Amino acid sequence: MTRTSVFTRYFEAPVAVHEPLFTLEPLAPKHNDLDYGAWQSSVEELQGIFGPGHEWPKAEYSKARNLEDLQRHYREFEQGEAYAYTILSPDQGLCIGCVYIQPPLVHSYDTHVDFWFRNSHKHLEAPFMAWLKQWLASDWGLKTPAFPGRELSWQDYHQRRDKMADNPGA
């Protein structure tokens, strides 16, 4: 498997994953109410989750704007450009977070992964991260995921990206 082979329209990404502590489903417009409620409950704590200076989330972000984002994420999923999943409670009645599996910005990684949990479920971050690494390796063939802001500082990740842009053959 080549490093970016999962980021094509021909890759069949898992469409539902059921684990004892959560369920994953592709993030779709049907999740707008649950998703909006999840991140609105944790706006301050989620600031910077996608890197310094990233605008999301903002309290004044409307539910209509959120729906546009979910439509974009779902379209990217269907086209194999990136894969966003909602992380639901086991009974699927509550959005407890989201995970985003994207093409890497640095060639030494085979994917760039971000995820967040609402405040009430932050205790799941460590077990989710361990599970996620195993799942990416076994079900996706992704052995070197980058988790900027978690295992790698945003500064280091951006420096590696910038170095790669300066030396494309490196």
Biotite code that builds the C-alpha atoms (Angstrom):
import biotite.structure as struc

atoms = struc.array([
    struc.Atom([0.000, 0.000, 0.000], chain_id="A", res_id=1, res_name="MET", atom_name="CA", element="C"),
    struc.Atom([1.407, 3.385, -0.903], chain_id="A", res_id=2, res_name="THR", atom_name="CA", element="C"),
    struc.Atom([1.487, 6.108, 1.679], chain_id="A", res_id=3, res_name="ARG", atom_name="CA", element="C"),
    struc.Atom([-1.467, 8.054, 0.333], chain_id="A", res_id=4, res_name="THR", atom_name="CA", element="C"),
    struc.Atom([-3.493, 5.232, -1.194], chain_id="A", res_id=5, res_name="SER", atom_name="CA", element="C"),
    struc.Atom([-6.320, 5.653, 1.337], chain_id="A", res_id=6, res_name="VAL", atom_name="CA", element="C"),
    struc.Atom([-6.873, 9.188, 0.059], chain_id="A", res_id=7, res_name="PHE", atom_name="CA", element="C"),
    struc.Atom([-8.539, 8.210, -3.201], chain_id="A", res_id=8, res_name="THR", atom_name="CA", element="C"),
    struc.Atom([-12.132, 7.638, -4.191], chain_id="A", res_id=9, res_name="ARG", atom_name="CA", element="C"),
    struc.Atom([-11.317, 3.929, -4.635], chain_id="A", res_id=10, res_name="TYR", atom_name="CA", element="C"),
    struc.Atom([-10.494, 3.286, -0.980], chain_id="A", res_id=11, res_name="PHE", atom_name="CA", element="C"),
    struc.Atom([-13.416, 1.874, 1.000], chain_id="A", res_id=12, res_name="GLU", atom_name="CA", element="C"),
    struc.Atom([-13.180, 3.508, 4.400], chain_id="A", res_id=13, res_name="ALA", atom_name="CA", element="C"),
    struc.Atom([-15.051, 1.872, 7.271], chain_id="A", res_id=14, res_name="PRO", atom_name="CA", element="C"),
    struc.Atom([-18.540, 3.328, 7.548], chain_id="A", res_id=15, res_name="VAL", atom_name="CA", element="C"),
    struc.Atom([-19.421, 2.203, 11.063], chain_id="A", res_id=16, res_name="ALA", atom_name="CA", element="C"),
    struc.Atom([-17.307, 1.078, 13.981], chain_id="A", res_id=17, res_name="VAL", atom_name="CA", element="C"),
    struc.Atom([-18.870, -0.128, 17.207], chain_id="A", res_id=18, res_name="HIS", atom_name="CA", element="C"),
    struc.Atom([-16.661, -0.322, 20.294], chain_id="A", res_id=19, res_name="GLU", atom_name="CA", element="C"),
    struc.Atom([-17.680, -0.673, 23.944], chain_id="A", res_id=20, res_name="PRO", atom_name="CA", element="C"),
    struc.Atom([-16.974, 3.001, 24.753], chain_id="A", res_id=21, res_name="LEU", atom_name="CA", element="C"),
    struc.Atom([-18.053, 4.656, 21.488], chain_id="A", res_id=22, res_name="PHE", atom_name="CA", element="C"),
    struc.Atom([-19.390, 4.293, 17.964], chain_id="A", res_id=23, res_name="THR", atom_name="CA", element="C"),
    struc.Atom([-17.863, 5.928, 14.887], chain_id="A", res_id=24, res_name="LEU", atom_name="CA", element="C"),
    struc.Atom([-19.915, 7.008, 11.886], chain_id="A", res_id=25, res_name="GLU", atom_name="CA", element="C"),
    struc.Atom([-18.892, 9.210, 8.960], chain_id="A", res_id=26, res_name="PRO", atom_name="CA", element="C"),
    struc.Atom([-19.599, 12.795, 9.990], chain_id="A", res_id=27, res_name="LEU", atom_name="CA", element="C"),
    struc.Atom([-22.640, 13.774, 7.951], chain_id="A", res_id=28, res_name="ALA", atom_name="CA", element="C"),
    struc.Atom([-25.320, 16.468, 7.803], chain_id="A", res_id=29, res_name="PRO", atom_name="CA", element="C"),
    struc.Atom([-27.660, 14.218, 9.821], chain_id="A", res_id=30, res_name="LYS", atom_name="CA", element="C"),
    struc.Atom([-25.329, 14.759, 12.817], chain_id="A", res_id=31, res_name="HIS", atom_name="CA", element="C"),
    struc.Atom([-25.663, 18.551, 12.812], chain_id="A", res_id=32, res_name="ASN", atom_name="CA", element="C"),
    struc.Atom([-27.676, 18.897, 16.024], chain_id="A", res_id=33, res_name="ASP", atom_name="CA", element="C"),
    struc.Atom([-25.552, 16.390, 17.966], chain_id="A", res_id=34, res_name="LEU", atom_name="CA", element="C"),
    struc.Atom([-22.240, 17.760, 16.640], chain_id="A", res_id=35, res_name="ASP", atom_name="CA", element="C"),
    struc.Atom([-23.180, 21.380, 17.237], chain_id="A", res_id=36, res_name="TYR", atom_name="CA", element="C"),
    struc.Atom([-24.244, 20.617, 20.803], chain_id="A", res_id=37, res_name="GLY", atom_name="CA", element="C"),
    struc.Atom([-21.034, 18.714, 21.498], chain_id="A", res_id=38, res_name="ALA", atom_name="CA", element="C"),
    struc.Atom([-18.554, 21.377, 20.524], chain_id="A", res_id=39, res_name="TRP", atom_name="CA", element="C"),
    struc.Atom([-20.707, 24.259, 21.781], chain_id="A", res_id=40, res_name="GLN", atom_name="CA", element="C"),
    struc.Atom([-20.516, 22.623, 25.219], chain_id="A", res_id=41, res_name="SER", atom_name="CA", element="C"),
    struc.Atom([-16.727, 22.849, 25.122], chain_id="A", res_id=42, res_name="SER", atom_name="CA", element="C"),
    struc.Atom([-15.817, 25.916, 23.033], chain_id="A", res_id=43, res_name="VAL", atom_name="CA", element="C"),
    struc.Atom([-13.118, 27.343, 25.312], chain_id="A", res_id=44, res_name="GLU", atom_name="CA", element="C"),
    struc.Atom([-11.409, 24.015, 25.885], chain_id="A", res_id=45, res_name="GLU", atom_name="CA", element="C"),
    struc.Atom([-11.359, 23.218, 22.158], chain_id="A", res_id=46, res_name="LEU", atom_name="CA", element="C"),
    struc.Atom([-9.641, 26.471, 21.171], chain_id="A", res_id=47, res_name="GLN", atom_name="CA", element="C"),
    struc.Atom([-6.417, 25.623, 19.326], chain_id="A", res_id=48, res_name="GLY", atom_name="CA", element="C"),
    struc.Atom([-7.253, 21.922, 18.895], chain_id="A", res_id=49, res_name="ILE", atom_name="CA", element="C"),
    struc.Atom([-6.446, 22.272, 15.166], chain_id="A", res_id=50, res_name="PHE", atom_name="CA", element="C"),
    struc.Atom([-3.360, 24.389, 15.751], chain_id="A", res_id=51, res_name="GLY", atom_name="CA", element="C"),
    struc.Atom([-2.468, 27.865, 16.899], chain_id="A", res_id=52, res_name="PRO", atom_name="CA", element="C"),
    struc.Atom([-4.513, 30.566, 15.247], chain_id="A", res_id=53, res_name="GLY", atom_name="CA", element="C"),
    struc.Atom([-7.152, 28.190, 13.870], chain_id="A", res_id=54, res_name="HIS", atom_name="CA", element="C"),
    struc.Atom([-10.543, 29.915, 14.013], chain_id="A", res_id=55, res_name="GLU", atom_name="CA", element="C"),
    struc.Atom([-12.638, 26.913, 15.070], chain_id="A", res_id=56, res_name="TRP", atom_name="CA", element="C"),
    struc.Atom([-14.539, 26.809, 17.314], chain_id="A", res_id=57, res_name="PRO", atom_name="CA", element="C"),
    struc.Atom([-16.105, 30.154, 18.024], chain_id="A", res_id=58, res_name="LYS", atom_name="CA", element="C"),
    struc.Atom([-19.207, 30.525, 20.154], chain_id="A", res_id=59, res_name="ALA", atom_name="CA", element="C"),
    struc.Atom([-20.884, 32.693, 17.508], chain_id="A", res_id=60, res_name="GLU", atom_name="CA", element="C"),
    struc.Atom([-20.469, 29.992, 14.844], chain_id="A", res_id=61, res_name="TYR", atom_name="CA", element="C"),
    struc.Atom([-24.051, 29.256, 13.749], chain_id="A", res_id=62, res_name="SER", atom_name="CA", element="C"),
    struc.Atom([-25.756, 25.906, 13.380], chain_id="A", res_id=63, res_name="LYS", atom_name="CA", element="C"),
    struc.Atom([-26.204, 26.741, 9.663], chain_id="A", res_id=64, res_name="ALA", atom_name="CA", element="C"),
    struc.Atom([-22.449, 27.267, 9.288], chain_id="A", res_id=65, res_name="ARG", atom_name="CA", element="C"),
    struc.Atom([-21.839, 24.013, 11.135], chain_id="A", res_id=66, res_name="ASN", atom_name="CA", element="C"),
    struc.Atom([-24.142, 22.251, 8.661], chain_id="A", res_id=67, res_name="LEU", atom_name="CA", element="C"),
    struc.Atom([-22.052, 23.616, 5.779], chain_id="A", res_id=68, res_name="GLU", atom_name="CA", element="C"),
    struc.Atom([-18.944, 22.157, 7.427], chain_id="A", res_id=69, res_name="ASP", atom_name="CA", element="C"),
    struc.Atom([-20.626, 18.778, 7.853], chain_id="A", res_id=70, res_name="LEU", atom_name="CA", element="C"),
    struc.Atom([-21.702, 18.787, 4.210], chain_id="A", res_id=71, res_name="GLN", atom_name="CA", element="C"),
    struc.Atom([-18.089, 19.489, 3.186], chain_id="A", res_id=72, res_name="ARG", atom_name="CA", element="C"),
    struc.Atom([-16.721, 16.759, 5.468], chain_id="A", res_id=73, res_name="HIS", atom_name="CA", element="C"),
    struc.Atom([-19.229, 14.250, 4.106], chain_id="A", res_id=74, res_name="TYR", atom_name="CA", element="C"),
    struc.Atom([-18.399, 15.178, 0.503], chain_id="A", res_id=75, res_name="ARG", atom_name="CA", element="C"),
    struc.Atom([-14.663, 14.753, 1.256], chain_id="A", res_id=76, res_name="GLU", atom_name="CA", element="C"),
    struc.Atom([-15.397, 11.344, 2.807], chain_id="A", res_id=77, res_name="PHE", atom_name="CA", element="C"),
    struc.Atom([-17.373, 10.191, -0.231], chain_id="A", res_id=78, res_name="GLU", atom_name="CA", element="C"),
    struc.Atom([-14.624, 11.379, -2.585], chain_id="A", res_id=79, res_name="GLN", atom_name="CA", element="C"),
    struc.Atom([-11.818, 9.838, -0.535], chain_id="A", res_id=80, res_name="GLY", atom_name="CA", element="C"),
    struc.Atom([-10.103, 13.177, 0.095], chain_id="A", res_id=81, res_name="GLU", atom_name="CA", element="C"),
    struc.Atom([-10.304, 13.013, 3.906], chain_id="A", res_id=82, res_name="ALA", atom_name="CA", element="C"),
    struc.Atom([-12.303, 11.067, 6.468], chain_id="A", res_id=83, res_name="TYR", atom_name="CA", element="C"),
    struc.Atom([-14.168, 12.761, 9.302], chain_id="A", res_id=84, res_name="ALA", atom_name="CA", element="C"),
    struc.Atom([-16.035, 10.619, 11.814], chain_id="A", res_id=85, res_name="TYR", atom_name="CA", element="C"),
    struc.Atom([-18.395, 11.605, 14.560], chain_id="A", res_id=86, res_name="THR", atom_name="CA", element="C"),
    struc.Atom([-17.624, 9.842, 17.822], chain_id="A", res_id=87, res_name="ILE", atom_name="CA", element="C"),
    struc.Atom([-20.940, 8.870, 19.363], chain_id="A", res_id=88, res_name="LEU", atom_name="CA", element="C"),
    struc.Atom([-21.831, 7.400, 22.727], chain_id="A", res_id=89, res_name="SER", atom_name="CA", element="C"),
    struc.Atom([-22.397, 3.631, 22.545], chain_id="A", res_id=90, res_name="PRO", atom_name="CA", element="C"),
    struc.Atom([-26.175, 4.175, 22.335], chain_id="A", res_id=91, res_name="ASP", atom_name="CA", element="C"),
    struc.Atom([-25.543, 6.766, 19.566], chain_id="A", res_id=92, res_name="GLN", atom_name="CA", element="C"),
    struc.Atom([-27.639, 9.373, 21.378], chain_id="A", res_id=93, res_name="GLY", atom_name="CA", element="C"),
    struc.Atom([-24.800, 11.798, 22.128], chain_id="A", res_id=94, res_name="LEU", atom_name="CA", element="C"),
    struc.Atom([-21.921, 13.150, 20.059], chain_id="A", res_id=95, res_name="CYS", atom_name="CA", element="C"),
    struc.Atom([-18.896, 12.939, 22.331], chain_id="A", res_id=96, res_name="ILE", atom_name="CA", element="C"),
    struc.Atom([-16.309, 14.109, 19.784], chain_id="A", res_id=97, res_name="GLY", atom_name="CA", element="C"),
    struc.Atom([-14.940, 13.840, 16.266], chain_id="A", res_id=98, res_name="CYS", atom_name="CA", element="C"),
    struc.Atom([-11.872, 12.403, 14.552], chain_id="A", res_id=99, res_name="VAL", atom_name="CA", element="C"),
    struc.Atom([-10.379, 13.668, 11.284], chain_id="A", res_id=100, res_name="TYR", atom_name="CA", element="C"),
    struc.Atom([-8.103, 11.463, 9.153], chain_id="A", res_id=101, res_name="ILE", atom_name="CA", element="C"),
    struc.Atom([-6.430, 13.581, 6.498], chain_id="A", res_id=102, res_name="GLN", atom_name="CA", element="C"),
    struc.Atom([-3.592, 13.449, 3.988], chain_id="A", res_id=103, res_name="PRO", atom_name="CA", element="C"),
    struc.Atom([-0.268, 14.260, 5.639], chain_id="A", res_id=104, res_name="PRO", atom_name="CA", element="C"),
    struc.Atom([1.379, 17.643, 5.231], chain_id="A", res_id=105, res_name="LEU", atom_name="CA", element="C"),
    struc.Atom([4.768, 16.059, 5.997], chain_id="A", res_id=106, res_name="VAL", atom_name="CA", element="C"),
    struc.Atom([6.064, 13.124, 3.911], chain_id="A", res_id=107, res_name="HIS", atom_name="CA", element="C"),
    struc.Atom([7.509, 11.233, 6.884], chain_id="A", res_id=108, res_name="SER", atom_name="CA", element="C"),
    struc.Atom([3.916, 10.532, 8.005], chain_id="A", res_id=109, res_name="TYR", atom_name="CA", element="C"),
    struc.Atom([1.222, 8.641, 6.126], chain_id="A", res_id=110, res_name="ASP", atom_name="CA", element="C"),
    struc.Atom([-1.680, 10.604, 7.623], chain_id="A", res_id=111, res_name="THR", atom_name="CA", element="C"),
    struc.Atom([-2.484, 13.646, 9.738], chain_id="A", res_id=112, res_name="HIS", atom_name="CA", element="C"),
    struc.Atom([-5.009, 12.933, 12.499], chain_id="A", res_id=113, res_name="VAL", atom_name="CA", element="C"),
    struc.Atom([-6.896, 15.324, 14.741], chain_id="A", res_id=114, res_name="ASP", atom_name="CA", element="C"),
    struc.Atom([-9.581, 14.482, 17.253], chain_id="A", res_id=115, res_name="PHE", atom_name="CA", element="C"),
    struc.Atom([-11.465, 16.105, 20.081], chain_id="A", res_id=116, res_name="TRP", atom_name="CA", element="C"),
    struc.Atom([-13.839, 15.123, 22.859], chain_id="A", res_id=117, res_name="PHE", atom_name="CA", element="C"),
    struc.Atom([-16.442, 17.235, 24.591], chain_id="A", res_id=118, res_name="ARG", atom_name="CA", element="C"),
    struc.Atom([-15.496, 18.152, 28.160], chain_id="A", res_id=119, res_name="ASN", atom_name="CA", element="C"),
    struc.Atom([-17.717, 15.512, 29.744], chain_id="A", res_id=120, res_name="SER", atom_name="CA", element="C"),
    struc.Atom([-15.832, 12.761, 27.864], chain_id="A", res_id=121, res_name="HIS", atom_name="CA", element="C"),
    struc.Atom([-12.205, 13.968, 27.965], chain_id="A", res_id=122, res_name="LYS", atom_name="CA", element="C"),
    struc.Atom([-11.382, 10.918, 30.081], chain_id="A", res_id=123, res_name="HIS", atom_name="CA", element="C"),
    struc.Atom([-11.701, 8.849, 26.888], chain_id="A", res_id=124, res_name="LEU", atom_name="CA", element="C"),
    struc.Atom([-8.856, 10.630, 25.072], chain_id="A", res_id=125, res_name="GLU", atom_name="CA", element="C"),
    struc.Atom([-6.032, 8.278, 26.150], chain_id="A", res_id=126, res_name="ALA", atom_name="CA", element="C"),
    struc.Atom([-7.885, 4.995, 25.527], chain_id="A", res_id=127, res_name="PRO", atom_name="CA", element="C"),
    struc.Atom([-9.245, 6.390, 22.252], chain_id="A", res_id=128, res_name="PHE", atom_name="CA", element="C"),
    struc.Atom([-5.752, 7.394, 21.088], chain_id="A", res_id=129, res_name="MET", atom_name="CA", element="C"),
    struc.Atom([-4.404, 3.890, 21.818], chain_id="A", res_id=130, res_name="ALA", atom_name="CA", element="C"),
    struc.Atom([-7.354, 2.297, 20.005], chain_id="A", res_id=131, res_name="TRP", atom_name="CA", element="C"),
    struc.Atom([-7.093, 4.757, 17.094], chain_id="A", res_id=132, res_name="LEU", atom_name="CA", element="C"),
    struc.Atom([-3.416, 4.002, 16.430], chain_id="A", res_id=133, res_name="LYS", atom_name="CA", element="C"),
    struc.Atom([-4.138, 0.283, 16.335], chain_id="A", res_id=134, res_name="GLN", atom_name="CA", element="C"),
    struc.Atom([-7.194, 0.779, 14.091], chain_id="A", res_id=135, res_name="TRP", atom_name="CA", element="C"),
    struc.Atom([-5.309, 3.002, 11.653], chain_id="A", res_id=136, res_name="LEU", atom_name="CA", element="C"),
    struc.Atom([-2.550, 0.392, 11.382], chain_id="A", res_id=137, res_name="ALA", atom_name="CA", element="C"),
    struc.Atom([-4.748, -2.705, 11.124], chain_id="A", res_id=138, res_name="SER", atom_name="CA", element="C"),
    struc.Atom([-7.753, -1.467, 9.132], chain_id="A", res_id=139, res_name="ASP", atom_name="CA", element="C"),
    struc.Atom([-6.198, 1.333, 7.105], chain_id="A", res_id=140, res_name="TRP", atom_name="CA", element="C"),
    struc.Atom([-2.558, 0.266, 6.726], chain_id="A", res_id=141, res_name="GLY", atom_name="CA", element="C"),
    struc.Atom([-1.447, 3.624, 8.165], chain_id="A", res_id=142, res_name="LEU", atom_name="CA", element="C"),
    struc.Atom([1.646, 2.921, 10.274], chain_id="A", res_id=143, res_name="LYS", atom_name="CA", element="C"),
    struc.Atom([3.022, 6.453, 10.799], chain_id="A", res_id=144, res_name="THR", atom_name="CA", element="C"),
    struc.Atom([0.207, 8.831, 11.693], chain_id="A", res_id=145, res_name="PRO", atom_name="CA", element="C"),
    struc.Atom([1.010, 12.362, 12.788], chain_id="A", res_id=146, res_name="ALA", atom_name="CA", element="C"),
    struc.Atom([-0.911, 13.638, 15.804], chain_id="A", res_id=147, res_name="PHE", atom_name="CA", element="C"),
    struc.Atom([0.097, 17.299, 15.900], chain_id="A", res_id=148, res_name="PRO", atom_name="CA", element="C"),
    struc.Atom([-0.719, 18.986, 19.176], chain_id="A", res_id=149, res_name="GLY", atom_name="CA", element="C"),
    struc.Atom([-0.608, 15.624, 20.953], chain_id="A", res_id=150, res_name="ARG", atom_name="CA", element="C"),
    struc.Atom([2.499, 13.526, 20.271], chain_id="A", res_id=151, res_name="GLU", atom_name="CA", element="C"),
    struc.Atom([4.185, 16.212, 18.224], chain_id="A", res_id=152, res_name="LEU", atom_name="CA", element="C"),
    struc.Atom([4.053, 19.926, 18.901], chain_id="A", res_id=153, res_name="SER", atom_name="CA", element="C"),
    struc.Atom([2.339, 22.112, 16.336], chain_id="A", res_id=154, res_name="TRP", atom_name="CA", element="C"),
    struc.Atom([5.578, 24.076, 16.038], chain_id="A", res_id=155, res_name="GLN", atom_name="CA", element="C"),
    struc.Atom([7.593, 20.953, 15.152], chain_id="A", res_id=156, res_name="ASP", atom_name="CA", element="C"),
    struc.Atom([4.958, 19.766, 12.695], chain_id="A", res_id=157, res_name="TYR", atom_name="CA", element="C"),
    struc.Atom([4.864, 23.122, 10.916], chain_id="A", res_id=158, res_name="HIS", atom_name="CA", element="C"),
    struc.Atom([8.665, 23.321, 10.849], chain_id="A", res_id=159, res_name="GLN", atom_name="CA", element="C"),
    struc.Atom([8.819, 19.885, 9.207], chain_id="A", res_id=160, res_name="ARG", atom_name="CA", element="C"),
    struc.Atom([6.145, 20.950, 6.708], chain_id="A", res_id=161, res_name="ARG", atom_name="CA", element="C"),
    struc.Atom([7.991, 24.184, 5.946], chain_id="A", res_id=162, res_name="ASP", atom_name="CA", element="C"),
    struc.Atom([11.318, 22.360, 5.582], chain_id="A", res_id=163, res_name="LYS", atom_name="CA", element="C"),
    struc.Atom([9.689, 19.939, 3.150], chain_id="A", res_id=164, res_name="MET", atom_name="CA", element="C"),
    struc.Atom([8.283, 22.865, 1.126], chain_id="A", res_id=165, res_name="ALA", atom_name="CA", element="C"),
    struc.Atom([11.754, 24.418, 0.974], chain_id="A", res_id=166, res_name="ASP", atom_name="CA", element="C"),
    struc.Atom([13.303, 21.068, -0.098], chain_id="A", res_id=167, res_name="ASN", atom_name="CA", element="C"),
    struc.Atom([10.644, 19.207, -2.099], chain_id="A", res_id=168, res_name="PRO", atom_name="CA", element="C"),
    struc.Atom([12.942, 16.286, -2.890], chain_id="A", res_id=169, res_name="GLY", atom_name="CA", element="C"),
    struc.Atom([13.915, 15.736, 0.761], chain_id="A", res_id=170, res_name="ALA", atom_name="CA", element="C"),
])
